[in-house]
């Protein structure tokens, strides 16, 4: 059985790569299970502070590109050119050929230096807030902000700013 998904650690960043070009990285049950297994292994690894996944799916495409493009692309199996994916909000940025891994590592490494509790709160606000009315999303954001305000990381960030030094966050 071929190994369709590979995981590599680079410092605090775990890179999960789908490697099935002959099938255009189309998801099947085996591939989905390999992705889950690698992500679980990365989550259990105490040295990993960020995970860079590389999978999509109809539900993520639907939320980014809309119903009609998702139906068209999913039902036809047409390749989606990078500029079209970018214009459809399916990717956050375009990089030169061969530079994607380096850029993903740079982004993940930068995120790994941020306060872990704040990163979790931002992810939660975006994940939950995107599918709710604005007033509900704003209330969620306010609750998350208030929860962070009395943490050791918040105090460390303020101290580091005042002392003009890099902060050292603990996730508490």
URVENBEL-V284302 format. One record per pair of residues at least 6 apart in sequence whose ideal C-beta (glycine too) atoms are under 7 Angstrom apart, sorted by the first residue. I is the first residue (numbers start at 1). J is the second residue. Records with the same first field share a line. If there is no record, write none. Layout:
BEGIN
I=J, J
END
This chain:
BEGIN
4=18, 19, 20, 30, 31, 34
5=16, 17, 18, 19, 31, 34, 35, 38
6=17, 19
7=14, 15, 16, 38, 41, 42
8=15
9=45, 47, 48
10=105
11=109
12=47, 48, 49, 50, 112
13=50, 52, 105, 108, 109, 112
14=42, 45, 48, 51
15=52, 101, 105
16=35, 38, 39, 42, 51, 52, 53, 54
17=54
18=25, 31, 54, 55
20=31
27=55, 57
35=55
39=51, 53
42=48, 51
49=112
50=108, 111, 112
52=104, 108
58=70, 74
61=70, 73, 90
62=70
64=88, 89, 90
65=88, 89, 90
69=88
73=80
82=94
83=94
85=91
86=94
95=103
111=119
115=153, 157, 169
116=169, 171
117=148, 151, 153, 171
118=148, 153
121=144, 148
124=144
125=140, 141, 144
128=140
129=137, 140, 141
148=154
151=172
152=170, 172
153=169, 170, 171, 172
156=167, 168, 169
157=167
160=166, 167
END
